[in-house]
Amino acid sequence: MLSAVSVISLKRSLLLIGCTLALAGCETVASKVKLSPEVAASSQVNIASLSDVVARNPQDPEAYNTRGSALARAGKYKEALIDFDAALRLDPNFAKAYANRALAQVSLGQQQLALADYERAITADPNYVTAYLGRGNLYRQAAQYDRALNDYNRVIEIDRHNAEAYHNRGLVQQAQSQHMFAVEDFNRAITADANAVPPRVARGISYIALNDPKAALDDFNTALATAPGSVEAWIGRGQAYEAMNDRERAKASYARAVQVAPKNAAAREAFNRVGGKTGQTYNLVN
């Protein structure tokens, strides 16, 4: 039988999915990642070329904002802050720079400073969805769910096809055990972005809570077809099989989760719970 603790563990992992954000105008992940040597080298070349742009355009706030975004993508958050500060000195109403600076601050653990910057971005541009999403995510992580919902609802008012807003609103409802409402929002997120993996994984978790492990399994398998390295999807797949009393397939799924992310505590706990043994081969049959 699948324990409540195991579902909670995966919900905590889903919070991390919901925290994956994009720097305004540049896609990135707002968490500290280790770049491969090839990517790191490419990043350095890009930063060098952007530095040339800054040198030629020292009064252009966009030049500093763009280089700051590249620095943040390379994990150089403190250097990125310097560029965002420069952009904002040149243009105190530059909403994108406020939002980008907020993301860098989040990566440095400075949530209160980030919150203040998101609010400045919203003051500068009351329709800037990136700032509402960022602030909503900070509220959600702090369990200030009403405030988070207000921000996600505002995004949907501005852009009714915004998949991230529906997904994150669903995560709030999921955290409050309102799984039927959560599934509806995950459905909307998937309709808006059919290839998005996080809402499928999140919907699978809510299906398990609603005692529909077969629907959950479909979601996890679909997610894995797109993102075979998703540890959350492998853990969810294992939980779906556990709920279906298929212990062997659950072991195989958890074994793959451990293989994908050896340091993931939820994967390791689940693998041990079902009696998985390190070094043993498990058959991943669908």
C-alpha positions in Angstrom: 0.0 0.0 0.0 1.3 3.4 -0.9 1.9 5.5 2.2 0.9 9.1 2.7 4.5 9.9 3.5 5.7 8.8 0.1 3.1 11.0 -1.7 4.2 13.9 0.4 7.8 13.3 -0.5 7.0 13.5 -4.2 4.9 16.6 -3.6 7.9 18.2 -2.1 9.9 17.3 -5.3 7.1 18.9 -7.4 7.6 22.2 -5.5 11.0 22.2 -7.1 9.5 21.7 -10.5 7.3 24.6 -10.0 10.2 26.7 -9.0 11.9 26.4 -12.4 11.6 29.8 -13.9 12.9 31.7 -17.0 15.0 34.9 -16.8 12.9 37.6 -18.5 13.7 37.4 -22.2 16.2 34.5 -21.8 15.4 30.9 -20.8 17.3 29.6 -17.9 16.9 27.7 -14.6 16.9 29.6 -11.4 18.8 27.1 -9.5 22.5 26.4 -9.2 23.6 23.9 -11.9 26.9 22.6 -13.0 27.6 23.3 -16.6 29.3 20.8 -18.9 32.8 22.0 -20.1 31.3 22.5 -23.6 28.4 24.6 -22.4 30.6 26.5 -20.0 33.0 27.4 -22.8 30.1 28.5 -25.1 28.7 30.6 -22.2 32.1 32.3 -21.7 32.2 33.2 -25.4 28.7 34.6 -25.3 29.5 36.7 -22.2 32.6 38.0 -23.8 30.7 39.1 -26.9 28.1 40.7 -24.7 30.8 42.5 -22.9 31.9 44.0 -26.2 28.3 45.2 -26.7 28.3 46.8 -23.3 31.6 48.5 -24.0 30.2 50.0 -27.2 26.9 51.0 -25.6 27.6 52.0 -22.0 24.4 54.0 -21.7 22.1 51.1 -22.9 20.3 49.4 -20.0 19.3 46.5 -22.3 23.0 45.7 -22.9 23.6 45.3 -19.2 20.3 43.3 -18.7 21.2 40.9 -21.5 24.7 40.3 -20.2 23.3 39.9 -16.7 21.0 37.2 -18.0 23.9 35.4 -19.6 25.9 35.6 -16.4 23.0 34.2 -14.4 22.6 31.3 -16.8 26.3 30.6 -16.2 25.7 30.5 -12.4 27.5 33.8 -11.9 24.7 35.4 -9.9 26.7 38.0 -8.0 28.2 39.3 -11.3 24.7 39.2 -12.8 23.4 41.4 -10.0 26.0 44.1 -10.8 24.8 44.2 -14.4 21.1 44.4 -13.4 22.0 47.2 -10.9 23.6 49.1 -13.8 20.6 48.6 -16.0 18.3 49.9 -13.4 20.5 52.9 -12.7 20.1 53.8 -16.3 16.4 53.0 -16.4 14.6 52.9 -13.0 11.4 51.6 -14.7 13.0 48.6 -16.5 10.6 45.8 -15.4 12.6 43.0 -17.0 15.8 44.0 -15.1 13.9 44.0 -11.8 12.5 40.5 -12.5 15.9 39.2 -13.6 17.5 40.7 -10.6 14.9 39.0 -8.4 15.7 35.6 -10.0 19.4 36.0 -9.3 18.5 36.9 -5.7 16.4 33.8 -5.4 19.3 31.7 -6.5 21.4 33.4 -3.8 18.8 32.7 -1.1 17.7 36.3 -0.8 14.0 35.8 -1.1 12.9 39.0 0.6 15.0 41.1 -1.8 13.6 39.1 -4.7 10.1 39.8 -3.5 10.8 43.5 -3.3 12.1 43.4 -6.9 9.1 41.6 -8.2 6.9 44.2 -6.7 9.0 47.0 -8.3 8.7 45.2 -11.7 4.9 45.1 -11.3 4.8 48.8 -10.4 6.9 49.5 -13.5 4.6 47.3 -15.7 1.3 46.2 -14.1 0.8 43.6 -16.9 4.2 42.0 -16.7 3.3 38.3 -16.3 6.9 37.2 -15.5 6.9 39.3 -12.3 3.5 38.0 -11.2 4.7 34.4 -11.8 7.9 34.9 -9.9 6.2 36.6 -6.9 3.5 34.0 -6.9 6.1 31.2 -6.7 7.8 32.9 -3.8 4.5 33.1 -2.0 3.7 29.5 -2.8 7.0 28.3 -1.5 6.3 30.2 1.7 2.8 28.6 2.0 1.2 32.0 1.5 -1.3 30.3 -0.8 -4.0 33.1 -1.0 -1.4 35.5 -2.2 0.1 33.0 -4.6 -3.4 32.4 -6.1 -4.0 36.1 -6.5 -0.8 36.4 -8.6 -1.5 33.3 -10.7 -5.1 34.5 -11.3 -3.8 37.9 -12.4 -1.5 36.2 -14.9 -4.5 34.2 -16.3 -6.4 37.5 -16.6 -3.6 38.9 -18.7 -2.8 35.7 -20.6 -5.5 33.0 -20.5 -3.2 30.6 -22.3 -0.3 30.8 -19.8 0.6 27.2 -19.1 2.9 28.0 -16.2 0.2 30.0 -14.4 -2.3 27.1 -14.6 0.4 24.6 -13.5 1.5 26.6 -10.5 -2.1 27.4 -9.5 -2.7 23.6 -9.7 0.3 23.1 -7.4 -1.3 25.4 -4.8 -4.6 23.5 -5.0 -2.7 20.2 -4.7 -0.8 21.4 -1.6 -4.2 22.2 -0.1 -5.5 18.6 -1.0 -8.0 20.1 -3.5 -7.1 17.5 -6.1 -10.1 17.8 -8.4 -9.5 21.5 -8.9 -5.7 20.8 -9.3 -6.4 18.3 -12.0 -8.6 20.8 -13.9 -5.7 23.3 -13.8 -3.1 20.7 -14.9 -5.5 19.9 -17.7 -5.5 23.5 -18.8 -1.7 23.7 -18.5 -1.3 20.6 -20.8 -3.8 22.1 -23.3 -1.8 25.3 -23.4 1.5 23.3 -23.7 1.1 19.7 -24.8 4.8 18.9 -24.4 5.2 20.3 -20.9 6.3 17.6 -18.5 5.8 19.2 -15.0 2.0 19.4 -15.2 1.7 15.8 -16.4 3.8 14.7 -13.4 1.8 16.9 -11.1 -1.5 15.6 -12.5 -0.3 12.1 -12.0 0.3 12.8 -8.3 -3.2 14.2 -7.9 -4.7 11.1 -9.7 -3.0 8.9 -7.2 -4.5 11.0 -4.4 -7.9 10.5 -6.1 -7.4 6.7 -6.2 -6.9 6.6 -10.0 -3.5 5.0 -10.4 -4.1 3.9 -13.9 -4.6 7.5 -15.1 -1.6 8.5 -13.0 0.5 5.8 -14.7 -0.5 7.1 -18.1 0.7 10.6 -17.2 4.0 9.4 -15.8 4.7 7.2 -18.9 3.8 10.1 -21.2 6.1 12.4 -19.2 8.9 9.9 -19.4 8.5 9.5 -23.2 9.4 13.2 -23.4 11.8 13.5 -20.4 13.3 10.0 -19.6 15.6 11.7 -17.0 12.7 13.0 -14.9 13.3 11.6 -11.4 9.9 12.9 -10.3 8.2 10.9 -13.1 10.1 7.7 -12.2 9.1 8.1 -8.6 5.5 8.8 -9.5 5.5 5.7 -11.8 6.7 3.6 -8.9 4.0 5.1 -6.7 1.3 4.3 -9.3 2.5 0.7 -9.5 2.5 0.5 -5.7 -1.1 1.7 -5.6 -1.9 -1.1 -8.1 -0.1 -3.6 -5.9 2.5 -4.3 -8.5 5.6 -4.3 -6.3 8.1 -5.6 -8.9 7.3 -2.8 -11.4 7.4 -0.3 -8.5 10.9 -1.6 -7.6 12.0 -1.2 -11.2 10.7 2.3 -11.4 12.3 3.4 -8.1 15.6 1.7 -9.2 15.6 3.9 -12.3 14.8 6.9 -10.2 17.9 6.2 -8.1 19.9 5.6 -11.2 18.8 8.9 -12.6 19.4 10.9 -9.4 21.5 8.9 -6.9 21.3 11.6 -4.3 17.6 12.1 -4.4 16.3 11.2 -0.9 12.7 10.5 -2.1 13.9 8.1 -4.7 16.2 6.3 -2.3 13.5 6.1 0.4 11.0 4.6 -2.0 13.4 2.1 -3.4 14.3 0.9 0.1 10.7 0.9 1.3 9.7 -1.7 -1.4 12.7 -3.9 -0.7 14.9 -2.8 -3.5 18.5 -4.1 -3.5 21.4 -2.2 -4.9 23.2 -4.0 -7.7 20.2 -6.1 -8.6 18.8 -5.8 -12.2 15.1 -4.8 -12.5 13.0 -5.1 -15.6 11.3 -1.9 -16.7 8.2 -3.3 -18.4 5.2 -1.1 -19.2 
